């Protein structure tokens, strides 16, 4: 566009905030989506700040602008279109993408969003007014300024409305809300010939009769679309798809502009409700298209170094927007639960993880084909692994690194919850550990960075959910043959070692706000412990050092829930002794060498009152306290045996939402000690120690060879007659609750805001209320 045209759009934007413009002024309103406008023109002159200024200074003009843009989208669906028409539609979508977040800001206070989009009323400064395009500028100005209305002469007949005026009026007078009309248009335009797809074999009349768009028109082969289908893609098609998806994402971003206290009340996100509960012809094909765009994206391509620096990667932008919108629609839970309605068996099986009226989540749960599961699994592994390994090459920056790893992991978490068959499939795969490797890496690398704490929470929740499955625990016994790319002590072992060492690092030097995850991590370890066949010496010694720090009396008495950490570790040690003694000689050696920790707890169980007398402020768990120091056992400890093991009931474990509020000062007392000290499950370990120590004392001589002698002895001996009858295996399953659902919702929209205010700049200069931006 020339400099003259640029000046016209700049002046038009300024005029909107200064004077009322009649809705019938066709020449003026068409300037905002003229085919001669480029995307850069709109980004430069119709900025978020300018739109905010219009919304504040002239709400009525801003509302009319939105309605005019929606009317332009409606016209393209019913008319024969030229290339200029399609260009105008894309410009209207670009402007709507910026206008929608502006419309949402402050709507909780002034009701603008509700009035315009769901009541089809143009809000004004003084009174909300139901206006039409035939109202004159003078009449509108008089009404707004509080003057006597200008009454047109009665005999003069009103002129016949132009098609442009009729189009505007039809949006306001429709029996559908403007919000619904907008979503209907955008969903239809996602599969529109010449705009987002090449062509249809069916005629326009035949397409209008279809209940669902055929899946063959999906954007890429894969899930729901035959593998032999053509790759329905081109640069301009992918670009248009991304912009329409971004507009839908901005429409559904209303949640970001609601205070947290109102999210679950009347201010529920009606945009998402309308999108996920109302069936449209494009619902299923859109779901499959977004999934396929995500899982088929390969950031490496042909592997040519620095190839990503030579061109703008449109498929990556489409993938980024697709995974953000996909997460938002699957996560949404309807205002009214439809559990009373008849549900398919597959839906009932996972009803606690999603709303049965969410059509996208239901369709996701109904995917059953093995080849589709394989495509999803390989795509998720490829993308997560890329983020981990891209910067570990010999040539810095030679490999493209994706930035949507948080969204990919969120999609994986939702998929394994919603689709039980997919979960069963990946657990049976020989290469299932390929998805665990990047998850372990991500939670380790993000443990100190405040900006990555949400990712760490998400990774722990994924592992907590998986730990409820026996196959996951067995998989951890696979040998770790990959090169570890993070700062961990050198060890030779399996994925269970990797998992435990990463958890210990979070305990040692993780961010303070991750303390709410300690119980989740120990729950995971307790869940998998009955199936871990071996742990390395490094892992075992660090694990016992962690136990020593968490079982110190000063630490136990510092907070009301600190004793729970000891319970989980004791349960895990009991499981390893009872069920996996033969392969865990290093862990058994560590238990023997650090046996004083257990006997100190036994003393506490015998005399709880002594703990209150000796209580003192506890220091934080630190690297010094959890070192890899290996201690050679000393002489036999005469501490007597405690008979029996504590009985533990089967319960569910749900993650705790982390908070920043300071905890109240806790003062331990005998009543509190009486609730947990008698239940310490020390019987199995103390009985083992008292049974094995006489033999250990007879073979050690205080030399450097004692460790080897003890380990050799443990490999040859059994615990028959020493341990009690094995206790039942207790597995705690992840249970979704309101707190975790709220946290996940905030996490998803926080990621969307950060990505689209710093990368795409669509949400830049808007002010969300759902979370705090620092």
Secondary structure, 3 states (H helix, E strand, C coil): CCHHHHHHHHHHHHHHCCCCCCCCCHHHHHHHHCCCCCHHHHHHHCCHHHHHHHHHHCHHHHHHHHHHHHHHHHHHHHCCCCHHHHHHHHHHHHHHHHHHHHHHCCHHHHCHHHHHHHHCCECCCCCCECCCCCCCHHHHHHHHCCCCCCCCCCCCCCCCCCHHHHHHHHHHHCCCCHHHHHHHHHHHHCCCECCCECCCCCCHHHHHCCCCCCHHHCCCCCCCCCCCCCCCCCHHHHHHHHHHHHHHHHHHHHHHHCCHHHCCCCCCCHHHHHHHHCCCCCHHHHHHHHHHHHHHCCCCCCCCCCHHHCCCCHHHHHHHHHHHHHHHHHHCCCCCCCCCCCCCHHHHHCCCCCCCCCHHHHHHHCCCCHHHHHHHHHHHHHHHHHHHHHHHCCCCCCCCCCCCHHHHHHHHHHHHHHCHHHHHHHHHCCCCHHHHHHHHHHHHHCCCCHHHHHHHHHHHHHHHHHHCCHHHHHHCCCECCCCCCCCCCCCCCEHHHHHHHHHHHHHHHCCHHHHHHHHHHHHHHHHHHCCCCCCCHHHHHHHHHHHHHHCCHHHHCCCCCCHHHHHHHHHHHHHHHHHCCCCCHHHHHHHHHCCHHHHHHHHHHHCHHHHHHHCCCCCCCCCCCCCCCCCCCCCCCCCCCCCCCCCCCCCCECCCCCCCCCCCCCCCCHHHHHCCHHHCCCHHHHHHHHHHHHHHHHHCCCCCCHHHHHHHHHHHCCCCCCCCCCCCCCCCCECCCHHHHHHHHHHHHHHHHHHHHHCCCCCCCCCCCCCCCC
